[in-house]
Amino acid sequence: MAFTVNCDMGEGFGLYSFGIDFELMPYITHANIACGFHASDPPLMWKTVKEAVKYNLKIGAHPGFPDREGFGRRRMHFTRNEITSLILYQSGALNAFLEAEGRKLDYLKPHGALMGMAQEDDEVAKGIADAAEIL
């Protein structure tokens, strides 16, 4: 039986490191890489992309609300268009690092409250879908 295992990765920033992302990579198939709003920063995003490429993982953007203090788990209210722009902005940053490594974005997996709200609010879900169509 074939199966996939995805893991949220690159969720530290600056001096702060969380988890054992790089040690887990040999055991997963998909890396959901934080895109900077709830966690991560440019050097960590790029390092995480490089490691995921090394293990030939599927790489997904893991965008969240601009909420580092709450780790993207607090509900925030934005319009459909604002949700789309938040996702495009974050995914665009990740895409730049993917392009530098000769790869393309494989999928989108929203983080925390953004994902939870999409399950309850059609406008949030549509904002995410709008971004996915562009990506």
Secondary structure, 3 states (H helix, E strand, C coil): CCCCCEEEECCCECCECCCCHHHHHHHCCEEEEECCCCCCCHHHHHHHHHHHHHCCCEEEEECCCCCCCCCCCCCCCCCHHHHHHHHHHHHHHHHHHHHHCCCCCCEECCCHHHHHHHCCCHHHHHHHHHHHHHC
